[in-house]
Amino acid sequence: MTGERPSTLRELRETGWKSRTVKEELRSNLIVSLEEKTPLFPGIVGYEDTVIPEIVLAILSGHDMLFLGEKGQGKSRLMQQVVQFLDPFVPYVDHADLPVHEDPLQPITTAGREYLRSHSDDEVKIAWWSRDDRYVERLSPGTKFADIIGEIDPARLASGTSMSAEEALHFGLIPRMHRGIFAMNELPELDELVQVGLFNILEERDVQIRGFPIRFDIDIAILFSANPATYNRSGKVIPQLKDRIGSLIQTHYPRSRSLAVQITEQEADMALDGSYPVVIPYFMRELVEQISIRARKSKYVDQQSGVSARFSLANYRTMIASARRRGILHDERPAVPRISDLGHLVSSGLGKLELDMMGSHQMSETQVLQAVVAEAIQDVFQEYVDQHGLDEIAEIFGRGIKIEVGDLLPSSAYAERLEHVPEIWERAFEVNAAENEAVRAACIEFVLAGLYSLDMISRSEQHGGISYEIS
């Protein structure tokens, strides 16, 4: 309880509390978590055997860390979760004139030491700093030296303070985060002068401003993130800084599509129940992830930029929203996403794909996205064909049936055109297409789009609608 914590230095000494560094805190609390076998990074999926063990080793080694990976691989979330291994609260000297959260037993500033010398233990008030407040994160672009290191305060110089004196400094974020964690996103975009300042802090834990070294015993853990394309580019990060980052943690995209599906469902945080519930066939979940997988392999997409997991997430939400809109308009419960709902991925996908100017030639971003979606449909459909056959279904559509599809067509329109449901459908899909018109419509569109991707039927578009028929 907060009220039971010591409120004076004397009370703190009586508890036997001892100072320890940030990295000692991280190490000892991590060891407890390992002993108790508690989840180390809750909500992080797919890194159990790759990334997380490397973070554990880095913390046990007392290293500063660089998280290296493409966008949307959870680098920021991982950095933020390192905080959980700090103590829930640490005491500090509660005095407004002190520039940092001073350790009551080991102050690092001249002002802090002088204050403790001139006051009795009963007079020194103690406050408590929570672990969440001991973490600060900064994005590199636009960050100045004064922001994170500090600057000479002209007002203090005017009052007669020497430039080489500690009292002349206005502290930046890193000195103010003494006894905490500082995270810098996109390290290669950081100005070289600021990188030099970080090098001094990593090497000597001192602050140099305008050539005047002010030595503190700064206690801080520093985390960085970077994209491989820029981090490995010559001249973007000074070699001395690279050399002093203790551990490089390489992140990655999900190693399997099923894992990607799990991550997207977890992160989407969209209720599928309610007044207009949504049921999502698994092949539609697979398609959303396969679109991202295809985009990450496309010669038209700039692979150095990467395709973020947020691409899948935005597309998944848009697909659900499109299905729910149809459910509301036609009073369909549940609403079931279809291939035609993927036509709206232009709104969620545009801006998240950066084109390769050499590979895309004259293709627009919309055309690239449409090509990626078509490839993903072919991939997933062929897997279902290989696993379940679906020859019976292909034969039905080969009889010359013409079917119009669209995201705003009611599911009953599909049922009217295909009353007989082949038995194979009950084996091929994890939802029974015979039980629900909306599910049947989703299955029909999947098969039609799949057959079209294999050039087995033709497709035509008119007035916003799409028709499939035998070639």
MOHU-V374851 format. One record per residue. N is the residue number from 1. RES is the residue in one small letter. OMEGA is omega in degrees with one decimal (none if undefined). D_CENTER is the distance of its C-alpha to the mean C-alpha in whole Angstrom. Layout:
[[N | RES | OMEGA | D_CENTER] [N | RES | OMEGA | D_CENTER]]
This chain:
[[1 | m | -178.2 | 34] [2 | t | -176.7 | 33] [3 | g | -178.0 | 37] [4 | e | -179.6 | 38] [5 | r | 177.6 | 36] [6 | p | -179.0 | 39] [7 | s | 175.4 | 39] [8 | t | -179.4 | 41] [9 | l | 179.0 | 41] [10 | r | -179.9 | 44] [11 | e | 179.9 | 43] [12 | l | 178.9 | 40] [13 | r | -177.0 | 42] [14 | e | 178.2 | 44] [15 | t | -176.9 | 41] [16 | g | -179.4 | 41] [17 | w | -179.6 | 37] [18 | k | 177.7 | 36] [19 | s | 169.1 | 34] [20 | r | -174.9 | 31] [21 | t | 177.6 | 29] [22 | v | -177.0 | 25] [23 | k | 173.1 | 24] [24 | e | 175.3 | 27] [25 | e | -178.3 | 26] [26 | l | -177.6 | 22] [27 | r | -174.9 | 24] [28 | s | 179.5 | 27] [29 | n | 174.2 | 24] [30 | l | 179.2 | 22] [31 | i | 177.6 | 26] [32 | v | 179.6 | 27] [33 | s | 178.2 | 23] [34 | l | 179.4 | 24] [35 | e | -177.4 | 28] [36 | e | 178.8 | 27] [37 | k | 175.5 | 25] [38 | t | 178.2 | 22] [39 | p | -174.6 | 19] [40 | l | -178.1 | 17] [41 | f | -177.2 | 13] [42 | p | 178.3 | 13] [43 | g | 177.8 | 11] [44 | i | -175.2 | 10] [45 | v | 174.0 | 11] [46 | g | -178.5 | 13] [47 | y | -173.0 | 13] [48 | e | -175.8 | 16] [49 | d | -176.2 | 18] [50 | t | -172.1 | 16] [51 | v | -174.7 | 14] [52 | i | 176.3 | 15] [53 | p | 179.3 | 19] [54 | e | 176.6 | 18] [55 | i | 178.6 | 16] [56 | v | -179.9 | 19] [57 | l | -179.8 | 22] [58 | a | 179.6 | 20] [59 | i | 178.7 | 21] [60 | l | 179.4 | 24] [61 | s | -177.1 | 25] [62 | g | -176.2 | 24] [63 | h | 159.1 | 22] [64 | d | -171.4 | 20] [65 | m | 170.0 | 17] [66 | l | 176.5 | 15] [67 | f | -173.8 | 12] [68 | l | 179.7 | 13] [69 | g | -179.5 | 11] [70 | e | -174.7 | 10] [71 | k | 177.7 | 8] [72 | g | 179.2 | 5] [73 | q | 173.0 | 5] [74 | g | -177.6 | 3] [75 | k | -179.0 | 6] [76 | s | -179.6 | 6] [77 | r | 177.7 | 6] [78 | l | 179.3 | 8] [79 | m | -178.7 | 10] [80 | q | -177.4 | 11] [81 | q | 174.1 | 12] [82 | v | -178.8 | 14] [83 | v | -175.8 | 16] [84 | q | -179.5 | 17] [85 | f | 169.6 | 20] [86 | l | 172.6 | 22] [87 | d | 179.7 | 25] [88 | p | 178.1 | 24] [89 | f | 170.9 | 27] [90 | v | -179.3 | 29] [91 | p | 173.1 | 32] [92 | y | -178.9 | 33] [93 | v | -175.0 | 36] [94 | d | 179.2 | 36] [95 | h | -170.5 | 38] [96 | a | -174.8 | 37] [97 | d | -179.5 | 38] [98 | l | -173.7 | 36] [99 | p | -178.1 | 33] [100 | v | 174.7 | 31] [101 | h | -174.0 | 30] [102 | e | 169.3 | 33] [103 | d | -176.9 | 34] [104 | p | -178.1 | 37] [105 | l | -177.6 | 38] [106 | q | 179.0 | 37] [107 | p | -176.6 | 37] [108 | i | -178.2 | 36] [109 | t | 176.1 | 37] [110 | t | 179.6 | 41] [111 | a | -179.4 | 40] [112 | g | 179.8 | 39] [113 | r | 179.9 | 42] [114 | e | -179.8 | 44] [115 | y | -179.1 | 43] [116 | l | 178.3 | 43] [117 | r | -173.1 | 47] [118 | s | 179.9 | 48] [119 | h | 178.5 | 47] [120 | s | -179.7 | 48] [121 | d | 178.6 | 46] [122 | d | -178.8 | 47] [123 | e | -178.6 | 46] [124 | v | 180.0 | 42] [125 | k | -179.1 | 40] [126 | i | 171.7 | 37] [127 | a | -173.3 | 34] [128 | w | -175.2 | 30] [129 | w | -177.3 | 27] [130 | s | -177.8 | 24] [131 | r | -178.6 | 21] [132 | d | -179.8 | 19] [133 | d | -178.6 | 21] [134 | r | 178.5 | 21] [135 | y | 175.1 | 17] [136 | v | -175.8 | 17] [137 | e | -177.1 | 14] [138 | r | 174.8 | 15] [139 | l | -170.9 | 14] [140 | s | -175.3 | 17] [141 | p | 179.5 | 19] [142 | g | -178.9 | 22] [143 | t | -179.2 | 22] [144 | k | 179.1 | 25] [145 | f | -178.1 | 27] [146 | a | -177.6 | 28] [147 | d | -173.1 | 25] [148 | i | 178.1 | 24] [149 | i | 179.8 | 27] [150 | g | -177.9 | 30] [151 | e | 172.6 | 33] [152 | i | -179.7 | 37] [153 | d | -177.7 | 38] [154 | p | -178.7 | 41] [155 | a | -179.8 | 42] [156 | r | 175.0 | 43] [157 | l | -179.7 | 44] [158 | a | 179.9 | 47] [159 | s | 175.5 | 48] [160 | g | 179.4 | 49] [161 | t | 179.5 | 46] [162 | s | 178.3 | 46] [163 | m | -178.2 | 43] [164 | s | -179.5 | 42] [165 | a | 179.1 | 42] [166 | e | -176.4 | 39] [167 | e | -179.1 | 40] [168 | a | -173.6 | 40] [169 | l | 164.4 | 36] [170 | h | -173.0 | 33] [171 | f | 171.9 | 30] [172 | g | -173.9 | 27] [173 | l | -174.7 | 24] [174 | i | 176.0 | 24] [175 | p | -180.0 | 27] [176 | r | 177.4 | 27] [177 | m | 171.6 | 24] [178 | h | -178.0 | 27] [179 | r | 178.6 | 26] [180 | g | -179.2 | 22] [181 | i | 176.5 | 19] [182 | f | -179.3 | 18] [183 | a | 179.2 | 15] [184 | m | 177.7 | 15] [185 | n | 176.6 | 12] [186 | e | -178.5 | 14] [187 | l | -176.7 | 17] [188 | p | -180.0 | 19] [189 | e | -177.5 | 19] [190 | l | 178.6 | 21] [191 | d | -176.2 | 24] [192 | e | 179.0 | 27] [193 | l | 178.1 | 29] [194 | v | 176.6 | 26] [195 | q | 177.4 | 25] [196 | v | 177.5 | 28] [197 | g | 177.7 | 28] [198 | l | 177.4 | 25] [199 | f | 178.9 | 27] [200 | n | -179.0 | 30] [201 | i | 179.3 | 28] [202 | l | -175.8 | 26] [203 | e | -171.0 | 30] [204 | e | -174.9 | 32] [205 | r | 176.5 | 30] [206 | d | -178.6 | 32] [207 | v | 175.4 | 32] [208 | q | -179.3 | 34] [209 | i | -179.0 | 34] [210 | r | 174.7 | 37] [211 | g | 179.7 | 38] [212 | f | 179.3 | 39] [213 | p | 174.7 | 37] [214 | i | -172.2 | 37] [215 | r | 172.2 | 36] [216 | f | 169.3 | 34] [217 | d | -175.3 | 33] [218 | i | 179.5 | 30] [219 | d | -175.4 | 28] [220 | i | 169.5 | 24] [221 | a | -177.0 | 21] [222 | i | 179.1 | 19] [223 | l | 177.4 | 15] [224 | f | 167.6 | 14] [225 | s | -179.7 | 12] [226 | a | 173.0 | 13] [227 | n | -177.0 | 13] [228 | p | -175.9 | 16] [229 | a | -179.4 | 18] [230 | t | -178.2 | 18] [231 | y | -177.2 | 19] [232 | n | 179.1 | 21] [233 | r | -176.6 | 23] [234 | s | 175.1 | 26] [235 | g | -178.2 | 27] [236 | k | 177.6 | 23] [237 | v | -177.6 | 23] [238 | i | -175.4 | 26] [239 | p | -178.2 | 27] [240 | q | 179.3 | 28] [241 | l | 177.6 | 25] [242 | k | -173.8 | 23] [243 | d | -174.1 | 26] [244 | r | 173.0 | 26] [245 | i | -169.4 | 22] [246 | g | -175.7 | 23] [247 | s | 175.2 | 20] [248 | l | -177.0 | 18] [249 | i | -177.8 | 15] [250 | q | 176.9 | 14] [251 | t | -177.8 | 11] [252 | h | 174.5 | 11] [253 | y | -179.1 | 11] [254 | p | -175.8 | 12] [255 | r | 178.5 | 16] [256 | s | -179.5 | 18] [257 | r | 179.9 | 18] [258 | s | 176.8 | 18] [259 | l | 177.8 | 15] [260 | a | 176.5 | 13] [261 | v | 179.9 | 15] [262 | q | -179.5 | 15] [263 | i | -178.6 | 11] [264 | t | 178.8 | 11] [265 | e | 179.9 | 14] [266 | q | -173.7 | 12] [267 | e | -175.5 | 10] [268 | a | 177.3 | 12] [269 | d | 177.2 | 14] [270 | m | 178.5 | 17] [271 | a | 179.8 | 21] [272 | l | 178.0 | 23] [273 | d | 179.3 | 26] [274 | g | -176.4 | 28] [275 | s | 178.5 | 31] [276 | y | -176.3 | 30] [277 | p | 178.7 | 28] [278 | v | 173.8 | 26] [279 | v | -175.0 | 26] [280 | i | 174.0 | 24] [281 | p | -175.0 | 26] [282 | y | -179.4 | 24] [283 | f | 176.1 | 25] [284 | m | 174.4 | 23] [285 | r | 178.9 | 20] [286 | e | -178.6 | 20] [287 | l | 179.6 | 21] [288 | v | -179.6 | 18] [289 | e | 179.8 | 16] [290 | q | 175.3 | 19] [291 | i | 177.6 | 19] [292 | s | -180.0 | 15] [293 | i | 178.8 | 17] [294 | r | 179.6 | 20] [295 | a | 179.9 | 18] [296 | r | 178.2 | 17] [297 | k | -173.1 | 20] [298 | s | 177.0 | 22] [299 | k | -179.3 | 25] [300 | y | -176.7 | 24] [301 | v | 178.6 | 20] [302 | d | -175.3 | 20] [303 | q | 175.6 | 18] [304 | q | 177.1 | 17] [305 | s | 179.1 | 15] [306 | g | 176.7 | 13] [307 | v | -172.0 | 12] [308 | s | 170.8 | 8] [309 | a | 176.6 | 7] [310 | r | 174.2 | 8] [311 | f | 176.4 | 11] [312 | s | -175.9 | 12] [313 | l | 180.0 | 11] [314 | a | 179.3 | 13] [315 | n | 178.8 | 16] [316 | y | 179.6 | 16] [317 | r | 179.2 | 16] [318 | t | 177.9 | 19] [319 | m | 179.3 | 21] [320 | i | -178.9 | 21] [321 | a | 179.4 | 22] [322 | s | 177.7 | 25] [323 | a | -179.0 | 26] [324 | r | 176.9 | 27] [325 | r | 178.6 | 28] [326 | r | 178.8 | 31] [327 | g | 179.3 | 31] [328 | i | -176.4 | 32] [329 | l | -175.8 | 35] [330 | h | -180.0 | 36] [331 | d | 178.7 | 36] [332 | e | 178.4 | 35] [333 | r | -1.1 | 33] [334 | p | 168.9 | 31] [335 | a | -176.5 | 29] [336 | v | 178.7 | 28] [337 | p | 179.6 | 26] [338 | r | 176.0 | 28] [339 | i | -177.8 | 27] [340 | s | 176.1 | 29] [341 | d | 179.5 | 26] [342 | l | 176.3 | 24] [343 | g | 179.8 | 26] [344 | h | 179.8 | 24] [345 | l | 174.8 | 20] [346 | v | -178.0 | 22] [347 | s | -178.0 | 21] [348 | s | -175.7 | 17] [349 | g | -179.7 | 17] [350 | l | -178.1 | 19] [351 | g | 179.2 | 17] [352 | k | 175.2 | 14] [353 | l | 175.2 | 17] [354 | e | -174.1 | 18] [355 | l | 171.4 | 22] [356 | d | -174.3 | 23] [357 | m | 179.2 | 27] [358 | m | -174.9 | 29] [359 | g | -172.4 | 28] [360 | s | -179.3 | 27] [361 | h | -175.5 | 31] [362 | q | -179.2 | 32] [363 | m | 176.4 | 29] [364 | s | 178.7 | 27] [365 | e | 178.7 | 24] [366 | t | 179.3 | 25] [367 | q | 177.4 | 27] [368 | v | 179.9 | 24] [369 | l | 179.3 | 22] [370 | q | 178.1 | 25] [371 | a | 178.9 | 26] [372 | v | 178.8 | 23] [373 | v | 180.0 | 23] [374 | a | 178.4 | 27] [375 | e | -179.8 | 26] [376 | a | 178.1 | 24] [377 | i | 179.6 | 26] [378 | q | -179.8 | 29] [379 | d | -175.4 | 27] [380 | v | -179.4 | 26] [381 | f | 179.6 | 30] [382 | q | 177.0 | 31] [383 | e | 178.3 | 30] [384 | y | 177.4 | 31] [385 | v | -179.7 | 34] [386 | d | -174.5 | 35] [387 | q | -171.1 | 34] [388 | h | -179.1 | 36] [389 | g | -179.3 | 38] [390 | l | 177.9 | 38] [391 | d | -179.7 | 42] [392 | e | 179.8 | 43] [393 | i | 179.3 | 41] [394 | a | 179.6 | 41] [395 | e | 179.7 | 45] [396 | i | -178.9 | 45] [397 | f | 177.8 | 43] [398 | g | -180.0 | 45] [399 | r | 177.4 | 48] [400 | g | 177.7 | 48] [401 | i | 177.0 | 46] [402 | k | -176.1 | 44] [403 | i | 174.5 | 41] [404 | e | -180.0 | 39] [405 | v | 177.8 | 36] [406 | g | -175.1 | 33] [407 | d | -179.6 | 31] [408 | l | 176.7 | 33] [409 | l | 175.8 | 36] [410 | p | -177.9 | 37] [411 | s | 180.0 | 37] [412 | s | 179.4 | 40] [413 | a | 178.5 | 41] [414 | y | -177.8 | 39] [415 | a | 179.6 | 42] [416 | e | -176.8 | 45] [417 | r | -177.6 | 44] [418 | l | -177.1 | 43] [419 | e | -177.8 | 45] [420 | h | 178.2 | 45] [421 | v | -179.9 | 42] [422 | p | -179.9 | 43] [423 | e | -177.8 | 42] [424 | i | -178.2 | 40] [425 | w | -179.0 | 37] [426 | e | 177.9 | 37] [427 | r | -174.0 | 37] [428 | a | -175.6 | 34] [429 | f | -177.9 | 32] [430 | e | 172.3 | 30] [431 | v | -174.6 | 32] [432 | n | -177.1 | 35] [433 | a | -179.6 | 36] [434 | a | -173.4 | 40] [435 | e | -171.3 | 39] [436 | n | -178.1 | 37] [437 | e | -177.6 | 37] [438 | a | 177.0 | 34] [439 | v | 179.2 | 33] [440 | r | 179.2 | 35] [441 | a | 179.3 | 34] [442 | a | 179.6 | 31] [443 | c | 179.4 | 32] [444 | i | -179.3 | 35] [445 | e | 179.1 | 33] [446 | f | -179.3 | 31] [447 | v | 179.2 | 34] [448 | l | -179.4 | 35] [449 | a | 178.4 | 32] [450 | g | 178.0 | 32] [451 | l | 177.8 | 36] [452 | y | 179.9 | 36] [453 | s | 179.0 | 33] [454 | l | 178.5 | 36] [455 | d | 179.6 | 38] [456 | m | 175.0 | 40] [457 | i | -179.8 | 40] [458 | s | -180.0 | 40] [459 | r | 176.3 | 38] [460 | s | 179.8 | 39] [461 | e | 178.7 | 38] [462 | q | 178.1 | 40] [463 | h | 176.0 | 39] [464 | g | 179.1 | 36] [465 | g | -179.7 | 37] [466 | i | 177.9 | 36] [467 | s | 175.2 | 39] [468 | y | 175.0 | 39] [469 | e | -178.3 | 43] [470 | i | -178.0 | 44] [471 | s | none | 45]]
